[in-house]
Amino acid sequence: MNFQQLRSIREAARRNFNLTEVANALHTSQPGVSRQIRELEEEMGVEIFERYGKRLTGLTPPGEEMIKVIDRLLREAENLRRVASEFTGAESGRLAIATTHTQARYALPAVVAEFRRAFPQVMLALQQASPAHIVELLRSGETDIGFASEALAQQEDFAVFEAYRWNHVVLVPKGHALTRAAQPTLEQIAEYPIITYDEGFTGRQRIDDAFAAHGLAPEIVLTAMDSDVIKTYVGLGMGIGVIAAHAFDAAKETGFTAIDGGELFGHNTALVAVRRGSYLRGYALSFIHSLAPKVSSEEILKKVIGA
């Protein structure tokens, strides 16, 4: 048994049993991947994968159990490397953060700047993705920390911490009719074409749920992942926008008015997540604490590794 065999099996399960994708991910050949899998099956005396001809189609019952152990073994191997790195280069390394565009653009700059001052030898890699993809990146080990408002809280294999709470605003051009109401209702807002986030992004579900609870079906004319894109099309007169409040700067974006949507759409929570069982290097722990300052380092460690 060797780590390359274990990696081949884990990647096959992760990549929907597509050996071409597995080979690309592991920088090897497809026959090499097939050989690694078959050799471990022969050593273990069981078939790990179901097959249709030469094609892998799923996991066998023994494979379902073995993949859990394989994942733990590979995660602990990575933890061993991190432990060694902590003592050989405590203040240098690489930290990968998977987050949405809105968080990367508006919530993270101050945290990143502070982190760089404290750990100038650590390279930060910001990976912008949808919340669902952030879950995949975190679970696969391709990223160290996930930061988003959706999807993270439902994952039992993640340790999740609250960073901050935020609301939506309704963004309209200066002088728009909605600005004449002390507090526009959802019925009034639904009278206008709406531009907002793609499904799964930046609290979109709360927006949909709020309208649905009032029996409203607003005309959503355009969706985007990026708050700046939404603002651009609101500025072109295509409709009114519903965006995250922290994505709007009244001092700089003087052509718009932002109407508070907290009472209309409810509150959202930005979450920080790490895979349970991960070994956190000192600088990773510091970054998490910067995002979730109300949580102590001891609490973080206890939740992540049971320390």
N, C-alpha and C positions, 0 to 999 in steps of 0.2 A: 504494500500500500504506500502511495506517495501523494504529495500535495497536488501534483498535476492531475492525477486521477480524480481526486476529490473536487478540484476546480472544474474539471470537465463535466462531472455529473451535476454540480450545482448550477453551472451556466446552462446546461441543457434543460434543466427544470425551469430556470428563470426565463429562457428565451424560447419558450413554447416548443421545445424539442427540435428546433431548427439548427442542425449541426453546422451549416454554413455560417450562421450568425455566431455560434459558439466559437468556431475556429477563428473568426475575425476578432472576437472579443479577447481571446487568449493568445492571439498572434501566432497561430500554428495552422496546420492543415486539417481538413475535414477527416481524411483517413487517420491522422494522428489522434484526433478526438475520439473517433470510433474505437481505435485500438485501446486507448486509455480506459474507456468505459468497459469494454469487453474484458480486459485484463482484471479489473477490480471485481467484476461480476464473477469471473472464474475463481478468483481468490476467495471471495465471500461465499461462493457456492449457491448464489441466488441470482435471479434476474431482477435488475433494478428497474428496467424500463420495459413497457409493453411495446411491441413492434408489429408493423404491417409490412412484411417483406423486410427490406433493410431500413425502413423509415421508423424513427421513434414516434410513438403516438401518445404516450402517457407513462405514468409511474405505476409499477405493480404495488400491491399491498406492502411487501417488504421495502420497496423503494420509497414509499410514503413515509415510513418510519426512519429509514436510513438517511433521507435528505435532511431531516431535522438534526441528526447527529453530525452530519457533514457540515451543515451550516455553523453549528456551534464550534466544531474543530477549527474551521477556517477563521471564524471570528476570533477565537482565542489565539490562533497563530498571529493574526494581525495585532492583537493586544500585546503579545510578547515583543513584537518589533517596536511597538510604541513605548513599552516599558524601557527597553534598551535605549531608545532614542531620548527618553526623558533624562537619562543619566549621561549620555554621551554628547548631547547638544540640547540642553534644556530650553534654550531660548531661540532655537532655530527649527525650521521645518516648514510644513505646508498645511493649511487649514482650508478645507472646501466647505462652502456654505451654499446650500440650494435654497432659493427663494423666488418669489414672484417679482415681476418688473416693478410693481408699485412699491414693494418693500425695499428693493434694491435702490430705487431712485429717491425715495422720500424718507424712509425710516432708518436705513443703515448708514448713510454717510457720516453722521456724527460718531456712531459707534465704531466704524471702521477707522476713522481718523484717530480716535483715542487709542484703539488697539495698536495701530501702526506706531504710535509714539511709545507705547509700552513694550512692543515686541517688533522692533525694526527688522529682525532677521527672519521673521515668519512671512512666507508668501501666502496671501489670501487669494482664493479662487472663488469668485462669485458665479454660480451656475443659475441662470434664470430659467424657470420652468413653471408649468402649471402645478397646482397643488397635488394632483394625482401623480404627476411625474416626480415631484419632490419626494413623495412616499417611496416610489420605486428606487430613486437614487439613494435614498437613505438606507433602505432595506438591503440593497445590493452592496453597500459599502463604498459606492462611488463618491459619496459625499459624507462629511462628518456631522454636519448640523443642518437641520431643516428649519426654515422660518417662513411661516405662512399663517393664514387665518382659517383655511378649510382643510379638511381631510386628515390632519395630523392627530387630532384628538381621538379618533376612532380606532387607532392602531394599538393593539395590546402589547406588541413587542417594542413600542417606543416609550421612552420616558419623556413626558411632555410638561412644559412649564409656561405659565402665563407671562407674556411680555408686557402688553398694554391693551387697553380697551379703546375702541374707536367707533365713530359713527360715519354714516354717509351724509353727503350734502346734495341738494338739487342745484345744479349749476345752470344759470340762465344769463343771457346778455344783459348788460346794464339797461334799466328802464323796462324790462319785460313785465307783462301784466301780472305775473305771479308775485312780483316784488311788492305789489300794492296790498296784498293780503298780509295780515299780522302773522298768520301761520297757515300756509296753504294746506288743504286737505289732499288725501290721496286721490279723491274724485277729481279735484281741480287739476292735479298734476297729470292724471291719466287722460286729460283732454288734449294733451300735446304729444307729438312724436317724441320718443325717448331714445337716448343713446346711452348705453351703459356697458358693463363688463360682459365678457363671454361667460357662459355657464361654467360654474366651478371656480371662478375667479373672484377674489376681493369682495366676499359677502354677497354675491349675486343671488344665492338662494334666499337670503333674507328679503331681498327686494321683491323677488317673485312671490314669496309667501305672504308678504304684506299686502300686495295687490289682490292675491287670490282670496285672502281672508275677508276682503271687502267686496268680493264678487266682481272684481275689475279685471279687464283684459286689455292692458295698455298696448299701444302700437309701438313696439320696439323696432326702430328702423335701422339700427346699426349697433353692432357689438364689437368690442375690442379687448385685448388683454392689457392694454397700456392706457393709463389715465391721460397721458399727453395726447394720444390719438383722439380720445373722446373729447377733450377740450378743443382740439382743432376743428372737429366737425360741428360742435356746438357753435363755435365762432363763425362757421360758414352758414349758420342759420338752418341746419338740417333738423334740429330738434333741441330739446333740453337734455342736460346730462345728469346722471346719477353716479357720483364718484366718491371715493374715500375722502373724508374731510382733510386728512393730512396731505393729500395730493393737490391741495389748492392753497396758494399764497396770495392773499388779498392785496398785499403791498405791491406785488409784482404784476399780478394779472388783473389790472384795473378795469379791463373791459367786461368783466363778469361780476355777477353777484352770486354768492353761495347761500342757499337757504338751508338751515339746519334740518337734517332728516332723522335725528335721533329718535324722536317720538313717533315718526312715521314708519321707519324701517327697523328699529331696535338697535341694540348694541352688538358690536362684534369684538372678538378677542384675537389678538395676534399671538401666535404660539411658537415656542421654540421646542424642537424635538431632537432626541438622540436615541440611537438604538440601545435598548437595554443590554447590559453586559459589556458595553464598549469601555475600553480603558481611555480615560480622558487625560491627555497631557495638560500640563499646567496652563498653557496659553489657551487651549480649548475651553477649559473650565472658566478662565477669565472672560472669554468672549461670551459664553452663555450667561455668566453673571452680569455682564454689561447689558445684555438684552433683557434679562429678567432680574433686575436689581433687588426685587423684594424677596427673592429666594436666596438663601445662604449657600455658600459652597458646600457645606456639610449636607444640606438638604439635597442638593443636586447629586452629589456622590452617592448618597443613600439610595436615591431613586434609580440612578443609572446602574451602579455596580453593587449596591447593597453594602457599601462601606459604613 
